[in-house]
Amino acid sequence: MEVALITVGDELLSGDTVNTNANWLAARLADRGATVPRVLTLPDSRETITSHVTEYSEAFDRVIVTGGIGGTPDDVTMEAVADAFGRELAASELTREAVDRRLAEIEQRIPDREIDVDREAEAAIPAESRPLINEAGLAPGCVVANVYVLPGIPEELKAMFESVAEEFAGDRRSEFLYTVEPEANIVWALEEAMDRFAVTVGCYPDREADHNRLKLTATDEAVLTGAVDWLLSNINASDTPVSRDWNTDEPASTDQ
């Protein structure tokens, strides 16, 4: 399964907010065996978002769009996705009830504050889309065809993604190796591994840890194991110390 990621927000493009949502989603999708061939960051422009959602919806199995949902003037993602599918925005009974419930909870926590929210607008999603309730926030997400619209606030994004995570899967598998040998000294082995096996090999130097991390990826478990064993054997045969590590990448921080 190929999943494209679109993150929306002027604050991401200006550098005011670190775009860790894309990193987190890519890692979670990789854990599930899916491929992420595109990660795109867009401004809060309704026309621009509509154009790319239309393009990516046709080109990829799934599209995840994050950010730009809610009630502020720069929140135009829902309108843009609705435009991409030729639909109007409308609150459903489910999203309206969810927004009312969340607002009641907020009012209980801060009874001395009056919350002025257009509840109908806050609950609006593209007509005939599948609502995704925001258990960690207010504005709902939705699924329109193969496009998933999620919040940009990291804790809300994570909670909502987990509610649909089972809908993303694939057969890609990865394994990590680590070596202290300089990258230039093992190029021959990495190239030959890719020639011999249906795998991709990435080499990522980590100067602080004083080693290179090698990532082997394949769609067949037996092929992956064969490539790892061959690489370990041949690099070790050339006196290059290598260690095997079955762990995946550590999750990144989540500013947005």
ZISUL-V361455 format. One record per residue. N is the residue number from 1. SS is DSSP state (H for helix, E for strand, C for the rest). Layout:
BEGIN
<<N SS> <N SS>>
END
This chain:
BEGIN
<<1 C> <2 E> <3 E> <4 E> <5 E> <6 E> <7 E> <8 E> <9 C> <10 H> <11 H> <12 H> <13 H> <14 C> <15 C> <16 C> <17 C> <18 C> <19 C> <20 H> <21 H> <22 H> <23 H> <24 H> <25 H> <26 H> <27 H> <28 H> <29 H> <30 H> <31 H> <32 C> <33 C> <34 C> <35 E> <36 E> <37 E> <38 E> <39 E> <40 E> <41 E> <42 E> <43 C> <44 C> <45 C> <46 H> <47 H> <48 H> <49 H> <50 H> <51 H> <52 H> <53 H> <54 H> <55 H> <56 H> <57 H> <58 H> <59 H> <60 C> <61 C> <62 E> <63 E> <64 E> <65 E> <66 E> <67 C> <68 C> <69 C> <70 C> <71 C> <72 C> <73 C> <74 C> <75 C> <76 C> <77 H> <78 H> <79 H> <80 H> <81 H> <82 H> <83 H> <84 H> <85 C> <86 C> <87 C> <88 C> <89 E> <90 E> <91 E> <92 C> <93 H> <94 H> <95 H> <96 H> <97 H> <98 H> <99 H> <100 H> <101 H> <102 H> <103 H> <104 H> <105 H> <106 H> <107 H> <108 H> <109 H> <110 C> <111 C> <112 C> <113 C> <114 C> <115 C> <116 C> <117 C> <118 C> <119 H> <120 H> <121 H> <122 H> <123 C> <124 E> <125 E> <126 E> <127 C> <128 C> <129 C> <130 E> <131 E> <132 E> <133 C> <134 C> <135 C> <136 C> <137 C> <138 C> <139 C> <140 C> <141 E> <142 E> <143 E> <144 E> <145 C> <146 C> <147 E> <148 E> <149 E> <150 E> <151 C> <152 C> <153 C> <154 H> <155 H> <156 H> <157 H> <158 H> <159 H> <160 H> <161 H> <162 H> <163 H> <164 H> <165 H> <166 H> <167 H> <168 C> <169 C> <170 C> <171 C> <172 C> <173 E> <174 E> <175 E> <176 E> <177 E> <178 E> <179 E> <180 C> <181 C> <182 C> <183 H> <184 H> <185 H> <186 H> <187 H> <188 H> <189 H> <190 H> <191 H> <192 H> <193 H> <194 H> <195 H> <196 H> <197 C> <198 C> <199 C> <200 E> <201 E> <202 E> <203 E> <204 E> <205 E> <206 E> <207 C> <208 C> <209 C> <210 C> <211 E> <212 E> <213 E> <214 E> <215 E> <216 E> <217 E> <218 E> <219 C> <220 C> <221 H> <222 H> <223 H> <224 H> <225 H> <226 H> <227 H> <228 H> <229 H> <230 H> <231 H> <232 H> <233 H> <234 H> <235 H> <236 H> <237 H> <238 C> <239 C> <240 C> <241 C> <242 E> <243 E> <244 E> <245 E> <246 C> <247 C> <248 C> <249 C> <250 C> <251 C> <252 C> <253 C> <254 C> <255 C> <256 C>>
END
